[in-house]
Amino acid sequence: MTMTGRDHSAMLDTKDRLAQRFQELAAHRANPRMQELAADSRTLRWQRHEILGMLAAVNNERDALGKPPVDASAIELADRQACGHVDYATKFPFYCAEIVHGVFPLIRS
């Protein structure tokens, strides 16, 4: 998909909203219970909380654009892609915004 300037601007606005939501979700990491294993026994509760929270935020944004929802695996891909980056807190919401707008290269939208 080729993005116009308007499309790119809209995606950056989406990224800003998703970054704000991610900051809200990440604030829960300090809760000692969030350091326990989640029900899936693979991740910590804070990790699962952030993935599911971003999934809801991404799907809300997609719904507003008339696009179908994505599943948690799409958000997990964005998380893995951002993992290890010194600016993870910027990259993860950016990749989620790409999912919203159908330009994240690791999934077809």
RADA-V932336 format. One record per residue. N is the residue number from 1. RES is the residue in one small letter. OMEGA is omega in whole degrees, 0 to 359 (none if undefined). Layout:
n | res | omega
N | RES | OMEGA
N | RES | OMEGA
This chain:
n | res | omega
1 | m | 175
2 | t | 181
3 | m | 172
4 | t | 176
5 | g | 178
6 | r | 178
7 | d | 181
8 | h | 178
9 | s | 178
10 | a | 179
11 | m | 178
12 | l | 175
13 | d | 177
14 | t | 179
15 | k | 179
16 | d | 178
17 | r | 180
18 | l | 177
19 | a | 177
20 | q | 179
21 | r | 179
22 | f | 178
23 | q | 178
24 | e | 179
25 | l | 183
26 | a | 180
27 | a | 181
28 | h | 181
29 | r | 184
30 | a | 179
31 | n | 182
32 | p | 179
33 | r | 181
34 | m | 179
35 | q | 178
36 | e | 177
37 | l | 175
38 | a | 181
39 | a | 180
40 | d | 179
41 | s | 179
42 | r | 186
43 | t | 174
44 | l | 182
45 | r | 182
46 | w | 179
47 | q | 181
48 | r | 178
49 | h | 181
50 | e | 179
51 | i | 182
52 | l | 177
53 | g | 178
54 | m | 175
55 | l | 179
56 | a | 181
57 | a | 179
58 | v | 182
59 | n | 173
60 | n | 179
61 | e | 180
62 | r | 178
63 | d | 179
64 | a | 179
65 | l | 180
66 | g | 180
67 | k | 179
68 | p | 180
69 | p | 172
70 | v | 177
71 | d | 185
72 | a | 181
73 | s | 178
74 | a | 180
75 | i | 177
76 | e | 176
77 | l | 178
78 | a | 178
79 | d | 180
80 | r | 180
81 | q | 181
82 | a | 183
83 | c | 179
84 | g | 177
85 | h | 177
86 | v | 179
87 | d | 181
88 | y | 184
89 | a | 174
90 | t | 183
91 | k | 184
92 | f | 177
93 | p | 178
94 | f | 179
95 | y | 176
96 | c | 176
97 | a | 176
98 | e | 177
99 | i | 179
100 | v | 187
101 | h | 174
102 | g | 180
103 | v | 177
104 | f | 190
105 | p | 184
106 | l | 177
107 | i | 175
108 | r | 183
109 | s | none
